[in-house]
Amino acid sequence: MIESRKLRSAIHGELARRYEAEPFVVVLPLWALVFAQGAAVTAVFPVGLLLTGAMLLVVLRRWPQDGTTAWEDRPSGLSFRAALAEMGQPRLAARVLALGAVNAAATIYIAIVSLVLVADVGRSVADVALYVGLVAGLEVPFMLALPRLTRGMDRTLLILSGAALYAVHVALLPFLAGSALVWLLVLPAAVGGAITLTVPIAYLQDLLADRPGPA
């Protein structure tokens, strides 16, 4: 049973990494072509709204009804309030908050990168775009390679290692912004980002393994 659960978690983790990686490979180059033709950056908002509406429509029309699936549904039997109370248990809440703090590093990076790569240190908007593009692009192969490179490693230790790498990247970015060495930071950023974006999914799956629904 435990081995089956681990295998399922590994398979779903691999699928999650692939689904997260593919948009970077496909969507970003498409937007680059669109912007190269003179489209405004704000065009992403109406397009995103339309695609979100289409996704909602697909879910409403195609999501299987209870009892009609090929697999067995195992309801928890808890009321909505009881389920929320369960989420508030220290064992779970502390870990979810910790993972939120880990993922906050990506928000900080996106917030500061355009503030530190500025003309005062010899940088431009093009440098910002190139830096972000390199980090995102390098995250893809690292995401796909993680299962093989980290097989058998403790997930908590792996998440902490990824967070440390990402923290080094964020901390050094303002100091190296005007130096050619800044381009070396894309490596710890990509490795740390690949870990902190994907491994927490499997970590939560393990944490909720005894509950119905975790992928």
Secondary structure, DSSP 8 states (H G I E B T S, - for coil): -HHHHHHHHHHHHHHHHHHHHHHHHHHHHHHHHHHHTT--GGGHHHHHHHHHHHHHHHHHHHS--TT-SSS--------HHHHHHHHTSHHHHHHHHHHHHHHHHHHHHHHHHHHHSSGGGT--HHHHHHHHHHHHHHHHHHHHHHHHHSTT--HHHHHHHHHHHHHHHHHHHHHHTTSGGGGGGHHHHHHHHHHHHHHHHHHHHHHTTTSS---
